Amino acid sequence: MNETVGVIVYTKPNCQPCRMTKLALDKQGLSYTVVDLTETPAALTYVQDELGYSSAPIVVIDDHNHWAGFRPDLIAKIGH
């Protein structure tokens, strides 16, 4: 199993792209942390104000590698 340190998936409830993103990460055997944006106001502020995203999911690898939405192409590149 590949261990990718620091992968964070910011999600919200009943979000189909969020669910698909987590399934794709699981399929790749990647470890990640899930943060619910509806339960963590500081995280919502971070992804909106610091990263500039307005829709979930937001996947953050590091300060320079992050994206919003279901992106299986980018998920496949993690750990390679």
ROSE-4610 file (N, C-alpha, C; in Angstrom, 1 decimal, always signed):
// ROSE-4610
residu = [M/M/M/N/N/N/E/E/E/T/T/T/V/V/V/G/G/G/V/V/V/I/I/I/V/V/V/Y/Y/Y/T/T/T/K/K/K/P/P/P/N/N/N/C/C/C/Q/Q/Q/P/P/P/C/C/C/R/R/R/M/M/M/T/T/T/K/K/K/L/L/L/A/A/A/L/L/L/D/D/D/K/K/K/Q/Q/Q/G/G/G/L/L/L/S/S/S/Y/Y/Y/T/T/T/V/V/V/V/V/V/D/D/D/L/L/L/T/T/T/E/E/E/T/T/T/P/P/P/A/A/A/A/A/A/L/L/L/T/T/T/Y/Y/Y/V/V/V/Q/Q/Q/D/D/D/E/E/E/L/L/L/G/G/G/Y/Y/Y/S/S/S/S/S/S/A/A/A/P/P/P/I/I/I/V/V/V/V/V/V/I/I/I/D/D/D/D/D/D/H/H/H/N/N/N/H/H/H/W/W/W/A/A/A/G/G/G/F/F/F/R/R/R/P/P/P/D/D/D/L/L/L/I/I/I/A/A/A/K/K/K/I/I/I/G/G/G/H/H/H]
num = [1/1/1/2/2/2/3/3/3/4/4/4/5/5/5/6/6/6/7/7/7/8/8/8/9/9/9/10/10/10/11/11/11/12/12/12/13/13/13/14/14/14/15/15/15/16/16/16/17/17/17/18/18/18/19/19/19/20/20/20/21/21/21/22/22/22/23/23/23/24/24/24/25/25/25/26/26/26/27/27/27/28/28/28/29/29/29/30/30/30/31/31/31/32/32/32/33/33/33/34/34/34/35/35/35/36/36/36/37/37/37/38/38/38/39/39/39/40/40/40/41/41/41/42/42/42/43/43/43/44/44/44/45/45/45/46/46/46/47/47/47/48/48/48/49/49/49/50/50/50/51/51/51/52/52/52/53/53/53/54/54/54/55/55/55/56/56/56/57/57/57/58/58/58/59/59/59/60/60/60/61/61/61/62/62/62/63/63/63/64/64/64/65/65/65/66/66/66/67/67/67/68/68/68/69/69/69/70/70/70/71/71/71/72/72/72/73/73/73/74/74/74/75/75/75/76/76/76/77/77/77/78/78/78/79/79/79/80/80/80]
x = [+0.8/+0.0/+0.9/+0.6/+1.3/+0.9/+1.9/+1.6/+1.9/+0.9/+1.1/+0.8/+1.9/+1.7/+1.0/+0.0/-0.6/-1.7/-2.2/-3.3/-4.6/-5.2/-6.4/-7.5/-8.7/-9.9/-10.9/-11.2/-12.2/-13.6/-14.6/-15.8/-17.0/-18.2/-19.4/-20.4/-21.4/-22.4/-23.1/-23.5/-24.3/-23.7/-22.4/-21.6/-21.1/-21.7/-21.3/-19.9/-19.4/-18.0/-17.1/-17.5/-16.7/-16.6/-17.7/-17.7/-16.8/-17.0/-16.2/-14.7/-14.3/-12.9/-12.4/-13.1/-12.6/-12.5/-13.5/-13.4/-12.2/-11.9/-10.7/-9.4/-9.3/-8.1/-8.0/-9.1/-9.1/-8.6/-9.1/-8.7/-7.2/-6.6/-5.2/-4.4/-5.1/-4.4/-3.7/-4.3/-3.7/-4.3/-3.5/-4.0/-4.4/-5.4/-5.8/-6.6/-6.8/-7.6/-8.8/-10.0/-11.2/-11.6/-11.9/-12.3/-13.7/-14.7/-16.1/-16.1/-16.4/-16.4/-17.6/-18.7/-19.8/-19.6/-18.6/-18.3/-17.1/-16.3/-15.1/-15.0/-15.5/-15.5/-14.1/-13.1/-11.8/-11.3/-11.7/-11.3/-12.1/-13.3/-14.1/-13.5/-13.1/-12.4/-11.1/-10.3/-9.1/-9.3/-10.2/-10.3/-10.9/-11.8/-12.3/-11.4/-10.8/-10.0/-8.5/-7.9/-6.5/-6.3/-7.2/-7.0/-7.9/-9.0/-9.9/-10.9/-11.2/-12.2/-13.6/-14.6/-16.0/-16.8/-16.3/-17.0/-16.2/-16.9/-16.2/-16.3/-15.4/-14.3/-13.1/-12.3/-11.0/-10.0/-9.0/-7.9/-6.7/-6.0/-4.8/-3.7/-2.7/-1.5/-0.4/-0.2/+0.7/+0.4/+1.2/+0.9/+0.8/+1.4/+1.5/+0.7/+0.1/-0.6/-2.0/-3.0/-4.4/-5.3/-6.6/-7.6/-8.9/-10.0/-11.4/-12.0/-13.0/-13.8/-13.2/-14.0/-13.5/-12.6/-11.3/-10.2/-9.5/-10.0/-9.3/-8.0/-7.8/-6.5/-5.4/-5.8/-4.8/-4.6/-5.7/-5.6/-4.6/-4.7/-3.8/-2.3/-2.0/-0.6/-0.1/-0.9/-0.4/+0.4/+1.6/+2.5/+3.3/+3.2/+4.0/+5.1]
y = [-1.2/+0.0/+1.2/+2.2/+3.4/+4.3/+4.9/+5.9/+7.3/+8.1/+9.5/+10.3/+11.0/+11.8/+13.1/+13.5/+14.8/+15.0/+13.9/+14.1/+14.4/+15.5/+15.9/+16.0/+15.4/+15.6/+16.4/+17.6/+18.4/+18.1/+17.6/+17.2/+17.9/+17.5/+17.9/+16.7/+16.7/+15.6/+15.5/+14.3/+14.0/+14.6/+14.5/+15.0/+13.8/+13.6/+12.5/+12.6/+13.8/+13.8/+13.6/+13.9/+13.7/+12.2/+11.5/+10.0/+9.3/+9.8/+9.2/+9.4/+10.6/+10.9/+10.0/+9.8/+8.9/+7.4/+7.0/+5.7/+5.5/+6.5/+6.5/+6.4/+7.2/+7.2/+5.8/+5.2/+3.9/+2.9/+3.0/+2.0/+2.1/+3.3/+3.5/+3.0/+2.7/+2.3/+3.4/+4.6/+5.8/+6.2/+6.6/+7.1/+8.6/+9.0/+10.4/+10.7/+12.0/+12.5/+13.2/+12.9/+13.6/+14.7/+15.9/+17.0/+17.4/+17.4/+17.8/+19.3/+20.0/+21.4/+22.0/+21.2/+21.7/+21.6/+20.9/+20.7/+21.5/+22.0/+22.7/+24.0/+25.1/+26.4/+26.9/+26.6/+27.0/+26.4/+25.2/+24.5/+25.1/+25.5/+26.2/+27.5/+28.2/+29.5/+29.3/+28.3/+28.0/+27.7/+26.8/+26.4/+27.5/+28.3/+29.5/+30.6/+31.0/+32.3/+32.0/+30.9/+30.7/+30.0/+29.0/+28.2/+28.7/+29.4/+30.0/+29.0/+27.9/+27.0/+27.2/+26.9/+27.1/+25.9/+24.8/+23.5/+22.4/+21.4/+20.2/+19.1/+18.1/+18.0/+18.9/+19.1/+19.8/+18.8/+18.5/+17.5/+18.4/+18.3/+19.0/+18.0/+18.0/+17.2/+18.0/+19.2/+20.1/+21.5/+22.5/+23.9/+24.2/+23.4/+23.6/+22.7/+21.6/+20.6/+20.4/+21.0/+20.8/+21.1/+20.6/+20.8/+20.6/+21.0/+20.8/+19.9/+19.2/+18.3/+16.9/+16.0/+14.6/+14.6/+14.3/+14.3/+13.0/+11.9/+10.6/+10.7/+11.6/+11.7/+12.2/+13.1/+13.6/+12.6/+11.9/+10.9/+9.8/+9.5/+8.4/+8.8/+10.1/+10.6/+10.6/+10.6/+10.7/+9.5/+9.7/+8.6/+8.0/+8.6/+8.2/+9.1]
z = [+0.0/+0.0/+0.0/-0.9/-1.0/+0.2/+0.8/+1.9/+1.4/+1.3/+0.9/+2.1/+2.6/+3.7/+3.4/+4.2/+4.1/+3.1/+2.5/+1.5/+2.4/+2.0/+2.8/+1.7/+2.0/+1.2/+2.0/+1.5/+2.1/+1.4/+2.2/+1.7/+2.4/+1.8/+2.5/+2.4/+3.2/+3.2/+1.9/+1.5/+0.3/-1.0/-1.1/-2.2/-3.0/-4.2/-5.0/-5.5/-6.0/-6.4/-5.2/-4.0/-2.8/-2.6/-2.7/-2.5/-3.6/-4.8/-5.9/-5.7/-5.2/-5.0/-3.9/-2.8/-1.8/-2.3/-3.1/-3.7/-4.6/-5.4/-6.3/-5.5/-4.4/-3.6/-2.9/-2.5/-1.9/-2.9/-4.1/-5.2/-5.5/-5.3/-5.6/-4.3/-3.2/-2.0/-1.3/-1.4/-0.9/+0.5/+1.4/+2.7/+2.6/+3.3/+3.2/+4.5/+4.8/+5.9/+5.3/+5.8/+5.4/+6.4/+5.9/+6.7/+6.1/+7.0/+6.6/+6.7/+5.6/+5.6/+6.3/+6.5/+7.2/+8.7/+9.2/+10.6/+11.1/+10.1/+10.4/+9.7/+10.4/+9.8/+9.4/+10.1/+9.7/+8.4/+8.2/+7.0/+5.8/+6.0/+4.9/+4.6/+5.6/+5.3/+4.6/+5.0/+4.3/+2.8/+2.5/+1.1/+0.2/+0.8/+0.1/+0.0/+1.1/+1.1/+0.7/+1.2/+0.9/-0.5/-0.7/-2.0/-3.1/-2.8/-3.8/-4.4/-3.7/-4.2/-3.6/-4.4/-3.9/-4.0/-4.5/-4.5/-4.1/-3.5/-2.9/-4.0/-3.9/-2.9/-3.3/-2.3/-2.6/-2.0/-2.9/-2.5/-2.4/-1.3/-1.0/-0.8/-1.6/-1.5/-0.7/-1.1/-0.4/-0.9/-0.5/-0.8/-2.3/-3.1/-4.6/-5.4/-4.8/-5.5/-4.8/-5.4/-4.9/-6.1/-5.9/-6.9/-6.3/-7.1/-6.7/-7.7/-7.2/-8.1/-8.1/-8.8/-8.9/-10.1/-9.8/-10.8/-10.8/-11.4/-11.4/-12.1/-13.1/-13.7/-12.7/-11.9/-10.9/-9.8/-9.4/-8.3/-8.7/-10.0/-10.5/-10.5/-10.5/-10.4/-9.0/-8.0/-6.6/-6.3/-5.8/-5.4/-6.5/-7.7/-8.9/-9.1]
